[in-house]
């Protein structure tokens, strides 16, 4: 995730970038199989206040890596 100009951007695998603005909550939903999420929320617009991650159905386990600054972070298992 990245903030650029007046919008925020997110990448899904190596596909096209998704650009959005004025959304306080971002939901990242995995599907079937094992999903790996890498979230770097530092620098997003102040509008984004919540990022929810759900791995969906997994065979061996989903993973979540959060890159950020110290303080105010919350880490939960998927």
C-alpha positions in Angstrom: 0.0 0.0 0.0 1.2 3.5 -0.8 0.0 7.1 -0.6 0.7 9.1 -3.8 -0.6 12.5 -4.4 -4.2 12.6 -3.2 -4.8 8.8 -3.5 -3.8 5.6 -1.9 -2.7 2.6 -4.0 -2.6 -1.2 -3.4 -1.0 -4.0 -5.5 -2.4 -7.5 -5.8 0.3 -9.9 -6.9 1.8 -8.6 -10.1 -1.5 -7.2 -11.5 -2.6 -3.7 -12.2 -2.4 -1.2 -9.3 -5.7 -0.4 -7.6 -6.1 3.3 -6.7 -8.6 4.6 -4.1 -9.4 7.7 -2.1 -11.5 8.6 0.9 -12.0 5.1 2.2 -11.6 4.8 6.0 -11.5 1.0 6.0 -9.6 -1.3 3.6 -10.5 -5.0 3.6 -8.0 -7.5 2.2 -9.6 -10.9 1.6 -7.8 -14.0 0.6 -9.5 -16.8 -1.1 -8.8 -20.5 -1.3 -5.4 -21.9 -0.5 -2.5 -20.4 1.4 -2.4 -16.6 1.2 0.5 -14.3 2.1 -0.2 -10.6 2.9 2.4 -7.9 3.1 1.0 -4.7 4.5 3.0 -1.4 4.7 0.5 1.2 5.9 3.1 3.8 6.9 2.4 6.9 4.8 -1.2 6.2 3.8 -3.6 9.1 3.9 -5.1 9.9 7.2 -8.4 8.8 5.8 -7.4 5.1 6.1 -7.9 4.3 9.8 -8.5 0.5 9.6 -7.0 -2.3 7.6 -8.7 -5.7 8.0 -7.1 -8.9 6.7 -8.9 -12.2 6.3 -7.1 -15.2 4.8 -10.1 -17.2 3.8 -10.0 -21.0 3.4 -6.4 -22.2 3.9 -4.8 -25.7 3.5 -1.6 -25.1 5.5 -1.9 -21.6 6.8 -2.1 -18.0 5.8 0.6 -15.4 6.7 0.6 -11.7 7.4 3.6 -9.4 7.5 3.1 -5.8 8.7 5.8 -3.3 8.0 5.4 -0.2 10.0 6.6 2.2 12.7 6.8 1.4 16.4 3.7 2.0 18.5 0.1 1.6 17.8 0.4 -1.6 15.9 -1.7 -4.7 16.5 -0.8 -8.1 15.4 -3.3 -10.9 15.3 -3.3 -14.5 13.8 -5.3 -15.1 10.7 
